[in-house]
Amino acid sequence: QVQLVESGGGSVQAGGSLRLSCAASGRSFSSYAMAWFRQAPGKEREFVAAIRWSVGTTYYADSVKGRFTIARDIAKNTVYLQMNSLKPEDTANYYCAADPTAQAMGVRENLDPYDYWGQGTQVTVSS
């Protein structure tokens, strides 16, 4: 059974940084894509970044390119999201997600392919 556990959220002022972690367990993730999504109050959940577990290829939403970096540590089965130059509009609950079909289907930004989700971690950026 796949489990994803996020940590690292918190409150920070605009311009600051946070690093989120997602500890994954339950199976080998070599064929998976791991992603971060976020959801602000009253808004739909949106794609932030993704990484192909096996080769490390990364993908970003335009809104975070150049500010956020996704990475994975294969030995620790952990995915990270380094968030720099944070803005108030980055305030949201951030979710880690895993797509088991990425090796065959490619990395996608919509929610449907992601079968496994963490519980979320809150990020609040004040101006």
N, C-alpha and C positions, 0 to 999 in steps of 0.2 A: 504494500500500500504506500503510495507516494505521499510524503508529508513535506510541506513547505512552511518554514517558520521565519518570519521577518523580524528584524530588530534594527535599532539605530535611529528611529524617528525622534522628533523633538521640536523645540521652538528655537528659532534663530532670527536674527535681524537681517534685513535685506542686504545682500552683498556677502553674506556668510556662506558657510559650507556645512554639509552633513554627509555622512556615508551610511547608506542602508546596506544591510546584509540579509541574505536569504539562505538559510541552511536547508538543504534538500536531502531527503533520505527515502529509502524504500526500494530503489532499484538503480540499475545503471542508466545514466542519462546521456550516453554517447550519441544517441540518435535524436535527442531532444533539442528544441530551442527553449531557452529560458528568457522570460521577459519581465519587465516592470510596467505596470499600468497605474493610473491614478484616477481618483474620483473626488471632485470637489462637491460641496453641498449643492444640491439642486441641479447638478450636471451629470452627464453620462460618463461612464468609465472610459478613459482614453489611453491609447498606447503611448508609452514613454520611450522605451528602449528594449532591444532584444539582442541575444547572443546565441550563435550556434555553439552548442556545448563542445562538439568534437573538434571544430576547426577554429573557433574563436572569432568568427566574422561577426561584426556588430552592425546594428541598425538603430537609427534615432528618429524621433519625431522632430520636425523642423523647429518646434518651439524650444527644444533643449539642446540642439546641436551646438557644440562648442562650449557648453557649460556642464553637461552631464557626461559621465563615462561609465559604461557597463563593463564588467570584467568577471571572470570566474576563476576559482581556484579548484582545480580538478581534485587535488589531494584532499581538500577539505569539503568537497561537494557543496561549495558555497558560491553564490552569485552576489556581486556587489554593485551598488549604484553610488558612485561618487558624484555629489551634487555641489557645484561651485556657483558663485555669483547668483545666489538664490534671489528670487523676486517674490513679492506678495502673491502673484498669480500662480506660483508653484505650490501654494497651500492646498493640501489635499490629503486624502488617505491613500497611501501607496501600497500596491499589491504586487507580490511576486506570483508568477504563473509559469506553467510548464506545458509545452506542446509536444506530444510524443510523435507527431507526424512530420516534423520539420525536415528530417533527412530526405523524405520522399517528396514532400509538397513544398518545401521552401519555407522561409520565415514569413509569417503574415502578421498584420497589425490589427486585425479584427479579433474580437474576443472568442469567437466560436471554436477555433482550433485548440484553445488552451483548456485542457481537461482538468488541470489541477491548479488550485489557488491557495495562497496563504490567507491568514486572517486579516492582514493589513497592518500598517503602521502609520501613525499620523505625523505629518510634517506641517508645521505652521511657520510662515515667514511674515514677520511684521515690518512695517515700513518705518 
